[in-house]
Amino acid sequence: MPSVLWILTAAAFTVGTDAYVIAGILPDLARDLGVTVGAAGQLVTVFAAVYALAAPVVASLTASLSRRSALALALAVFTAGNALTAVAPGYGLVVLGRIVAAAGAAGFTPAASAAAADLVPPRHRAKALAAVIGGITTATALGVPLGTLAAGVLGWRATLGAVALLGLTALAGVAARLPALPPGTRHTLAERFAGLRNPAVLAVLAVSLFTVTSEQVVYTYIGTALAPATGARAGVLAALLLVFGFGALVGNAAAGWATDRFGSRITLLLAVGGMTADLALLPWWCRSLPTAAAAMFCWGLTAWMYVVPQQHRLLFLADPGGPLAVALHSSVLYLGMALSGALGGAVLQFGAPPWLALPAVLLGALAVGVAAVGYGKERGSV
């Protein structure tokens, strides 16, 4: 593997950390800005919504640029957004910073995947893509807990300042080391959304939307939800997020094997069903540190098992437009994150954090139902 690929992996780690670390620093951020936890949670909604909407638009606008130029531009915007967030004196400018950072992240992830595939021979493309995705997975396992721990010691601004510094370092690495790879095939916005005309693809996207919203409606407010178990101590919360991240690494690794062995349908049903059962018990396991640790591991394991079978199914259903369908799937995942922030904030206005389990279970059950009934047994999918 070319050494420059690890620069893309490190950059993906930075972008992934930024996307998820808000959940760990939310209580501290809310106190500092003088807003409720629910209002602070809308920063997740804003980031995810901008990412979901901007990803296809940015991809079209930068289609004529070389991979290096597109990545450098995306990382520059991403870094500027995080720097603004870190120094913003009030909630309004923090929101603006998250919007700018999301626009940069939306331009980075698809371009990084395309560049990784172009850097290696066709027989090694899966490994190259796995390296980039591995950066995001590692962000969940290490970046978010470390960011949460740093926020507990130095404040949330230090965490986002560190993300901005990492983004600047990644930008320098891309500018210095990445070859000026030619732009790929240019697709119109209509082509990028063509998968929405396929009912089978729509079913997959609906299942992912319900699943990610179910997961993130709790994860976005995890610091508040786990306060009875952690005693609102940042170090303990960081440790639990590390346990979740370790489960995510195991789940992501197991997903590929399970999908090849049992098919995407069965793997998905086991993953989402297991996650839903785990979240249904949130009002009980959030009270005790040992049970919270066990539940967080199981949650990470199951929650990170569903993306691989979903993408596997999309590539089968949408062939030869599979890559565009997978890109559309990425936007749907971030749309779910946006909805979860708003939904969780609404729940916290009227109830205690354990009530977050209710929408999580309803959405998870809906995802399982759609997959169980709506997924046929196409060759290669089951």
N, C-alpha and C positions, 0 to 999 in steps of 0.2 A: 504494500500500500504506500502511495506517495506521502511524504511527511507533511505536505501542505494540507492533507485531509484532516490531520489532527487540529489544525487551526480552525477549520470549519466545525469540528466537534466541540472545541473549546468555545467557539462563538455560539453554537447551539446550546451549550450548557448555560451560557450567560443569558440568552434570550429565554430559555426555559425557567431559569431561576426567577427572572423578572416577572414572568407570567403568573407564577404560583406563590411567590414569597409574600405577597400582600396578605394572604390568609394568616400567616404566622405573626405578622407585625400589626395586624388590624387593631387590637385593643390599645396598643401603645400609640398608634397613629391617631386613633379617634380621640384619645385623651389630649394629645398634644394640639390637635387642630380644634378642639372644643366642639366636636360633633358626636352624634350617637354612633354606636357600632354599626347600626343599619345604614346610616348615611355613608359611613366610611366604606362599607361593603359595596356601595355603588361604584367605587373605583374599579372593582373587578368587573362590574357590568359595563362600564365605559370602555375599559381596555379590551374586553372580549368582543363587544359589539363593533368597535372600530376595526379590530382585527378581522372579524368575519366579513364585514362589508368592504374593507379596503383590499383584502388579499387578491381577489380577481381583478379589481380595478388597477392596483399597483402593478400586477403582473402584465396587464395589457399595456400600461403606460411605459414600462421599462423593457418591453419585449425587444426593442431595437438596440439596447445596450449590451455590451459584452458582459459575461457573467461577473467579472471582476468589478466593473463599474456599477452594476446593479447591486452587488453585495456591499460595496464600499458606501454607496449612497444610502442603502437601507441601514447599515450600522451607524452611519453618521447621524441619521435622523433618530434612531433608537437611543444613541448615547446622549444626544441633546435633550431628548424627552426625559430621560432619567436624571440628568443633571438639573434640569428645571424642577423636577419633582423634589429632589433632595434639598433644594434651597428655597422652595416656594414658601412664602410667609403665611399663606392662608389656603383654605380648602379649594377656592376657585382656581388658583394657579396650579395646585396639585392635580386637579382634574385635567387641566390643559396639558400638563406634563405627561399624564397617562395617555391622553389622546395622541400626542406626538410619538411617544414610545411605542404605542400599539401600531401606528402607521409604519414605523421602521421595522418592527417585528414581522408585520404582515408581508413586507417586501423581502425580508431575509429568508424565512424558512423555505418557501418554494425555490428560491434562487440557490440556496445552499444545497438542497437535494439535487437539483439539476446539475450544479457544478460538480458535486461529488460523483455523480454518475458519469460525467464527461471526463473525469480525471483518470479513470481506470478502464481497462478492456471490458467488453460486455460480460464476460464470464465472472467478473468481480464486482459488478454493479450492486448486487444485493448486499454484499459486505460493506461497500462504500455507503450505501443508504443506511444500513444498520449502524454505521459509525456515527452518522449525523443524528439519527433518532436516539442513539445511545447517549448522546450529549444531553438531550432533553430529559431522558429517563434518569440519568445521573443527577440532573438538577433537582428532580423530585427527591432522590435519595439523599443527596448531600447538600446541594445549594440552598434549598429551602430551610432545612434544620440549621445550617451554619448562619444563614441570614437572620433567622429568628433569634439565634443565640447572640449574634452581634448586636441586634436591635435591643436585646435585653440589657446589654452591657453599655453600649455606646449610643443607643437611640435609633429609631427607624430611619432617620435621615442618613446615618452612616451606612446602613445596609444598602440603600438605593444609590448613595454616592459610590459605594464599592462596585455596584452593578454598572454604573456609568464608567468607572475606571476600567473595568473588565471589557466593556464595550469598546472603549477607545483603544485598548490593547489589541482586541480582535480586529478592529479596523486597520490598525498599523500592520498587523500580520497579513491580512488579506491584500492590502495595497502592495506590500513588499514581496510576498511569496506566491500569490495565486496567479497563474498564467492568464493572459487576456483571452479566455475562451470565447469563441463566437457565440452570439445569441442563438437560442433554440428556435423551434418552429413557432411562428406567431399565430395566436388564436384570438378570435374576436370574443367579446363578452357573450354573444349568443352561443358560440361553440362551447364556452366554459360552463354554461348553464344548461346545455343540451340534455344532460343526464336527468333533469327534472321531468322530461317527457316520458321516461321509462318507469312504469309503475313498480317494477321490481327494485329498481334503484331507489325510488322514493321510499319504499318500505325499509330499506337498509338505512337510509338517512333519518327516517323517523325514529327507528330503534336507537340509533346513536344519539339523536337529540334528546329523547326521553332519558337515556342512560346517563349521559354526561350531566344533564340538569339534575337528575336524582343524586348523583355523586357530589356535584359541586355545591348544591344547596346546603349541604352540611360542611364540606371542606372549606368553603369560603369563610365560614364563621367558626372554624374549628377551635380557635383560641378561646372564644367565649363558651362554646359548647363543652369543652374539656376543663373549664375552670374548677369545677368541683374536684376533679382528679388531680389537677396540677397545682392547685392553690394559687393560680394566676402567676406562677413562676415561669419566666421565659426559658430557663434552662431545662426544666422538666418538660415543657411543651416542645422544645427543640428535640429532646430525646424521643418523645412519642412520634414526632414527625420523621425522625430518623428510622424508627421502627416501621412506619408506614412506607417510607422510601425503600427500605430493604425488601419489604413485601412486594412493592412495585417492581423491583428488579427481578425478583423470582418469578412473579406473574408474567412479566413481559417475556422472559426467557422461556417459560413453560407454554406460553400461548402459541408460539410457532410449532413446537413439538405436538401439542394437543390438536392444533388445527390440521396438521399433516396426518395425525393418527386417527382422529375421530371426526374430522370435518368441521367446517366453520359453524354450522347450525348448533351442534351439540356443545361445542366449546363455548359459544356465545351464551347459550341458555344456562350452562353451569356457572359461567362467570357472573352474569347479571343476576341470576337467581341467588347465588351465594352472597353477592354484594348487597342485594336488597334485604336478605335475611339478617345480615350483619347490621345494617343501618336501622332495621326495625327494632333492634335491641339497644339502640343509642341511649334511651332514657335510663337504662340500667348500667351499661358499662361506662358511661361518662362519670360515674360517681367514684370509681375505685381505680387507682393507678395500675394494679396488676391486670384487672380485666380490660382496662382501656388499652394497655399495651398489646394484649392478645388480640383484641378486636381491631386495633389499628393495623396490625400485621395482616390479618385476614382481609381487611378492607383493601389495603394496598395490593395484596395478591390478586384479589378478584377484580378490582377496579381497573387494573392495568392489563387484564387478560382479554378484554373485549375488542380493542382496536384492531389487533392483528386479524382475527377472523372476519371482522367487518370489512377491512381493506381487501382481504383475500376474496371475499364474496363480491365486492364491487369490481375488482379486476376481472372476475369471471363473467359477471352480468353485463358489464359495459364494454367488453372487448369489441373493437379495438380502441375505444375511447376511455380505457381504464384509467390512465394517468390523470385525465381531466376529472373523472369521477372521484378519484382519490383526493384531488385538490378541493373539489366541492365538499367532500366529506370533512376536510380540515376546517372549512368555513363553518360547517354545521356544528362541529365540536365547540368552536368558540362562540357561536350563537347560543348554544346551551349554557356555556359559562356565563354569558351575559344575562340570560333569563334567570339563572340560579341566584345571581347576586341580587336582582330585583325581588325575586320570590322570597328568598331568605330574609331580606330586609323587611318585607311586609309581614312575615311570620313573627319576627322579633318585635314588631311594633305592638302586637296583640298577645304574644305568649312568650313563655320562657324558652331558652335554647333547646331543651329536649324536644320541643314541638317541631323542630326542624325534621325530625324523623318522619313525620306524617307525610309531607309532600315527597320526601325521598322515597318512601315505600310505595306510595301511589304511582309515582312516575316509573319506578323500577318494575312494579307489577305490570304496568302498561307496556313497557318495553318487552318484558318476557312474553306477554300475551300476543303482541304484534308479531314477534319472531316465531313463536310456537305455531300460530295460525297462518301467518302470511308468508313464511319462508317455505318455498317448495324444496324438493329434494333434487335440485339440478346436479348434474354430473360435476364433480370437482368441488361442490360446495358443502356436501354432507358426507 
